Amino acid sequence: MTNDTTAPLPKVTSVRTGAIFTLPYLVGLEKGYFLDEGVDLELVAPGAYNVSVKPIEDHHLVSSFGGISTGFENGDVSMYRACEWGQVRRAQDSGRGGQIVTQRAAIASQAIFVHPDSDVYHPQSLRNKQVAVNFHHGSHYLAIQTLEGFVDPEELKVVHVGGPVDRYKALRDGTVDAVALMEPYISLALKQGYRLVAEAFYTGAEIADEKVDPEVYAAIDRAVRRAVADINADVTPYLHYFTAEVPEELGTLEESDIAPWRLRFADPQPYAPEQFDQTYRWLLKWGLIASGSDFKKLVDNRALSS
């Protein structure tokens, strides 16, 4: 991308989600990589999650455009990243014509925890137990994929509570049997003695609108790749982004409490048709998406750096 210093840089806004998903953007901004590549990138606060006072059992009662994606549908942001399954669903639901443009750099994990005095010690013990998630986000989909090999579908009880802070409170207060958590709440739960039952890693995707054309996205991609290289060389200078996310009411987390091996970042890759097809079939099997869309409609792999 040619950086003409006499012309204003293209402005791109994206959502500032948790550090586990957004760290390459935070590092890229910190080190000036986006400006180097000729893009004025801004991270904005996410919208509010759909919080439930009582667990919601039916995912149809919760919008797929909660929290991170609300600003995209409103036109406030041009890009946002989230789990692969949710992005396929939202690309189909989007009234703005948002499309998946790449896999994201973050390979996150969700872990299922129970209270220390729980009678649950392994995944099979979660048969007919309520597992708190955030519907249409990674905790929702990965909880199902993690547990479907251990319990029958009719015995798998994921319920909507809200974002990670709300789920952590539900774990602390014992209002549900189990919760799905991501970093830094995994490290916090381990530090505070909650019992880990299962954990798995998953990929995600970026959605963008038409303002993020191939040339602009290629510049963003180059900056993200530079940040990923820094993170993978040594993640410790950036652990403060994780510890800063923990509210005081939940406790304190030191950088030494976080296991660096759990933080996985890789160069973004095109979203392959065969991966889309597998994901779409799985969503259909669980009734989590409507039929009628295909890869070419929902995916537009923008130009990636070679």
C-alpha positions as CSV (number, residue, x, y, z in Angstrom):
1,M,0.0,0.0,0.0
2,T,1.4,3.4,-1.0
3,N,1.7,5.7,2.0
4,D,1.2,9.2,0.5
5,T,2.1,11.5,3.4
6,T,0.1,14.4,1.8
7,A,-3.2,12.5,2.0
8,P,-5.1,11.5,5.1
9,L,-4.7,7.8,5.9
10,P,-7.7,5.5,5.5
11,K,-9.5,5.3,8.8
12,V,-10.7,1.9,10.0
13,T,-12.5,1.2,13.2
14,S,-12.6,-2.2,14.9
15,V,-13.9,-3.5,18.2
16,R,-11.7,-3.7,21.3
17,T,-12.6,-7.2,22.6
18,G,-10.7,-9.1,25.2
19,A,-6.9,-9.2,24.9
20,I,-7.1,-13.0,24.2
21,F,-8.7,-12.0,20.9
22,T,-7.3,-8.5,20.2
23,L,-3.7,-8.7,21.4
24,P,-2.1,-8.4,17.9
25,Y,-4.1,-5.2,17.4
26,L,-3.1,-3.8,20.8
27,V,0.6,-4.6,20.1
28,G,0.3,-3.2,16.6
29,L,-1.1,0.0,17.9
30,E,1.5,0.2,20.7
31,K,4.3,-0.2,18.2
32,G,2.9,2.0,15.5
33,Y,2.7,-0.8,12.9
34,F,-0.7,0.2,11.5
35,L,0.5,3.8,10.9
36,D,3.7,2.3,9.3
37,E,1.5,0.4,6.9
38,G,-0.6,3.4,6.0
39,V,-3.8,2.8,8.0
40,D,-5.3,4.8,10.8
41,L,-6.8,2.0,12.9
42,E,-8.9,2.7,16.0
43,L,-10.2,0.2,18.5
44,V,-13.5,1.2,20.1
45,A,-15.3,-0.3,23.1
46,P,-17.7,-3.1,22.5
47,G,-21.4,-2.9,23.0
48,A,-23.1,-4.5,26.1
49,Y,-23.5,-8.2,26.2
50,N,-27.0,-9.7,26.5
51,V,-26.9,-10.3,30.3
52,S,-29.5,-12.7,31.9
53,V,-30.5,-12.5,35.5
54,K,-31.8,-16.0,35.2
55,P,-30.1,-18.5,32.8
56,I,-31.8,-18.6,29.4
57,E,-32.1,-22.0,27.9
58,D,-33.4,-21.2,24.4
59,H,-30.7,-19.6,22.1
60,H,-33.5,-18.2,19.9
61,L,-34.3,-15.7,22.6
62,V,-30.8,-14.1,22.4
63,S,-29.7,-12.1,19.3
64,S,-26.6,-13.2,17.5
65,F,-25.7,-9.4,17.3
66,G,-24.9,-9.0,21.0
67,G,-21.9,-7.1,22.4
68,I,-19.1,-7.1,19.9
69,S,-21.1,-7.1,16.7
70,T,-23.7,-4.5,17.6
71,G,-21.5,-1.7,16.6
72,F,-20.9,-3.3,13.2
73,E,-24.6,-3.6,12.4
74,N,-25.0,0.1,13.5
75,G,-22.2,1.2,11.2
76,D,-20.0,2.3,14.1
77,V,-17.2,0.0,13.2
78,S,-15.9,-1.6,10.0
79,M,-14.3,-4.7,11.3
80,Y,-14.6,-7.1,14.3
81,R,-13.3,-10.5,15.3
82,A,-15.1,-13.4,17.0
83,C,-15.3,-17.1,17.0
84,E,-15.6,-18.9,13.7
85,W,-19.1,-20.3,14.3
86,G,-20.6,-17.0,15.4
87,Q,-19.1,-15.2,12.5
88,V,-20.7,-17.6,10.0
89,R,-24.0,-17.1,11.7
90,R,-23.6,-13.3,11.8
91,A,-22.4,-13.1,8.2
92,Q,-25.7,-14.8,7.3
93,D,-27.8,-12.6,9.6
94,S,-26.0,-9.3,8.8
95,G,-28.3,-6.5,7.4
96,R,-25.2,-4.6,6.3
97,G,-23.8,-7.4,4.2
98,G,-20.8,-8.1,6.4
99,Q,-18.6,-10.9,5.1
100,I,-15.8,-13.0,6.6
101,V,-12.5,-11.7,5.2
102,T,-10.0,-14.0,7.0
103,Q,-9.4,-16.2,9.9
104,R,-8.3,-14.2,12.9
105,A,-4.8,-14.3,14.4
106,A,-6.0,-15.5,17.9
107,I,-6.4,-19.2,18.6
108,A,-8.2,-18.9,21.9
109,S,-9.5,-21.5,24.4
110,Q,-12.6,-21.9,26.5
111,A,-12.4,-24.0,29.6
112,I,-15.3,-25.4,31.6
113,F,-15.0,-24.9,35.4
114,V,-17.1,-26.0,38.4
115,H,-17.1,-24.9,42.0
116,P,-14.5,-26.7,44.2
117,D,-17.2,-28.5,46.2
118,S,-19.0,-29.7,43.0
119,D,-19.6,-33.4,42.4
120,V,-18.5,-32.9,38.8
121,Y,-15.0,-34.3,38.1
122,H,-15.1,-35.1,34.4
123,P,-17.1,-34.1,31.3
124,Q,-19.5,-37.0,31.6
125,S,-20.5,-35.7,35.0
126,L,-22.1,-32.7,33.3
127,R,-25.0,-34.7,32.0
128,N,-28.1,-32.7,32.5
129,K,-26.1,-30.0,34.3
130,Q,-26.4,-26.3,33.4
131,V,-23.2,-24.9,31.7
132,A,-23.2,-21.1,31.6
133,V,-22.2,-19.6,28.2
134,N,-22.8,-16.5,26.1
135,F,-25.1,-17.6,23.3
136,H,-23.7,-17.1,19.8
137,H,-20.2,-16.6,21.1
138,G,-17.2,-18.9,21.5
139,S,-18.2,-20.2,24.9
140,H,-21.6,-21.3,23.5
141,Y,-20.3,-23.2,20.5
142,L,-17.2,-24.7,22.0
143,A,-19.0,-25.9,25.1
144,I,-21.3,-27.9,22.8
145,Q,-18.4,-29.2,20.7
146,T,-16.5,-30.1,23.8
147,L,-19.3,-32.0,25.5
148,E,-21.1,-33.6,22.6
149,G,-18.6,-36.4,22.6
150,F,-19.3,-37.1,26.3
151,V,-23.1,-36.7,26.8
152,D,-26.1,-37.2,24.6
153,P,-27.6,-34.1,22.8
154,E,-30.8,-34.1,24.9
155,E,-28.6,-34.1,28.1
156,L,-26.4,-31.3,27.0
157,K,-27.6,-28.2,28.9
158,V,-25.9,-25.0,27.8
159,V,-27.6,-21.8,29.2
160,H,-27.1,-18.1,28.4
161,V,-25.8,-16.0,31.3
162,G,-23.7,-13.3,29.5
163,G,-20.1,-12.2,29.1
164,P,-17.1,-13.7,30.9
165,V,-17.5,-11.5,34.0
166,D,-21.2,-12.5,34.4
167,R,-20.3,-16.1,34.0
168,Y,-17.5,-15.9,36.5
169,K,-19.9,-14.4,39.0
170,A,-22.3,-17.3,38.3
171,L,-19.5,-19.7,39.1
172,R,-18.6,-17.9,42.3
173,D,-22.1,-17.6,43.5
174,G,-23.1,-21.1,42.5
175,T,-26.1,-20.1,40.4
176,V,-25.2,-22.6,37.7
177,D,-23.5,-26.0,37.7
178,A,-20.6,-25.0,35.5
179,V,-19.3,-22.2,33.3
180,A,-17.2,-21.8,30.2
181,L,-14.4,-19.2,30.6
182,M,-11.6,-17.7,28.5
183,E,-8.4,-16.0,29.5
184,P,-7.7,-14.2,31.8
185,Y,-10.6,-15.8,33.7
186,I,-9.1,-19.3,33.2
187,S,-6.0,-18.2,35.1
188,L,-8.1,-16.4,37.7
189,A,-10.3,-19.5,38.2
190,L,-7.2,-21.8,38.6
191,K,-5.7,-19.3,41.0
192,Q,-8.8,-19.3,43.1
193,G,-9.2,-23.0,43.2
194,Y,-12.1,-23.7,40.9
195,R,-12.0,-27.1,39.2
196,L,-11.1,-27.4,35.6
197,V,-13.3,-30.1,33.8
198,A,-12.5,-29.6,30.1
199,E,-10.7,-27.2,27.8
200,A,-10.3,-26.9,24.1
201,F,-8.8,-24.4,21.6
202,Y,-10.7,-22.9,18.7
203,T,-10.2,-20.5,15.7
204,G,-12.0,-17.4,14.9
205,A,-12.7,-15.0,12.0
206,E,-12.7,-11.4,11.0
207,I,-15.8,-9.7,9.5
208,A,-15.5,-6.5,7.5
209,D,-17.7,-4.2,5.5
210,E,-17.1,-2.8,2.0
211,K,-15.0,0.1,3.4
212,V,-12.2,-2.3,4.1
213,D,-11.1,-2.9,0.5
214,P,-8.4,-5.4,-0.4
215,E,-5.6,-2.8,-0.4
216,V,-6.6,-1.5,3.1
217,Y,-7.0,-5.0,4.5
218,A,-3.6,-6.1,3.1
219,A,-2.1,-3.2,5.1
220,I,-3.9,-4.2,8.2
221,D,-2.8,-7.8,7.7
222,R,0.8,-6.8,7.4
223,A,0.6,-4.9,10.7
224,V,-1.1,-7.8,12.4
225,R,1.6,-10.2,11.2
226,R,4.3,-8.0,12.5
227,A,2.6,-7.9,15.9
228,V,2.1,-11.7,15.9
229,A,5.8,-12.1,15.4
230,D,6.6,-9.9,18.4
231,I,4.0,-11.8,20.6
232,N,5.4,-15.2,19.6
233,A,9.0,-14.0,20.2
234,D,8.1,-13.0,23.8
235,V,4.6,-12.5,25.1
236,T,5.6,-11.4,28.6
237,P,5.8,-7.6,27.8
238,Y,2.1,-7.8,26.9
239,L,0.7,-9.8,29.8
240,H,-0.4,-6.6,31.5
241,Y,-3.2,-6.3,28.9
242,F,-4.7,-9.5,30.4
243,T,-4.3,-8.7,34.1
244,A,-5.9,-5.3,33.6
245,E,-9.1,-6.9,32.4
246,V,-10.0,-8.5,35.7
247,P,-12.4,-6.4,37.8
248,E,-11.4,-5.8,41.4
249,E,-14.6,-7.4,42.6
250,L,-13.5,-10.8,41.2
251,G,-10.0,-10.7,42.7
252,T,-6.5,-10.0,41.5
253,L,-4.3,-11.6,38.9
254,E,-0.6,-11.3,38.6
255,E,1.3,-11.7,35.3
256,S,3.0,-14.7,36.8
257,D,-0.4,-16.4,37.2
258,I,-0.8,-16.6,33.4
259,A,0.6,-19.6,31.5
260,P,2.1,-18.3,28.3
261,W,1.6,-21.6,26.5
262,R,-2.2,-21.0,26.7
263,L,-1.8,-17.8,24.6
264,R,-1.7,-18.8,20.9
265,F,-1.4,-16.4,18.0
266,A,-0.7,-17.2,14.3
267,D,-0.6,-15.3,11.1
268,P,-4.1,-14.8,9.7
269,Q,-5.1,-17.3,7.0
270,P,-7.8,-17.4,4.3
271,Y,-11.0,-19.0,5.4
272,A,-11.1,-22.2,3.3
273,P,-14.3,-23.4,1.6
274,E,-13.9,-26.9,3.1
275,Q,-13.6,-25.4,6.6
276,F,-16.7,-23.3,6.0
277,D,-18.7,-26.3,4.8
278,Q,-17.8,-28.4,7.9
279,T,-18.7,-25.5,10.2
280,Y,-22.0,-24.7,8.4
281,R,-23.0,-28.4,8.5
282,W,-22.3,-28.5,12.2
283,L,-24.3,-25.4,12.9
284,L,-27.2,-26.8,10.9
285,K,-27.1,-30.1,12.8
286,W,-27.5,-28.2,16.1
287,G,-30.2,-25.8,14.8
288,L,-27.9,-22.9,15.3
289,I,-28.2,-21.4,11.8
290,A,-30.8,-21.3,9.0
291,S,-30.1,-23.1,5.8
292,G,-29.9,-21.2,2.5
293,S,-26.4,-19.6,2.4
294,D,-23.2,-20.7,0.8
295,F,-19.5,-19.9,1.0
296,K,-19.5,-17.3,-1.9
297,K,-22.2,-15.3,-0.2
298,L,-20.8,-15.2,3.3
299,V,-17.0,-15.2,2.6
300,D,-14.8,-12.7,0.7
301,N,-11.1,-13.5,1.5
302,R,-9.5,-10.1,1.1
303,A,-6.0,-9.7,-0.1
304,L,-3.5,-11.3,2.4
305,S,0.2,-10.6,2.5
306,S,2.3,-13.2,0.9
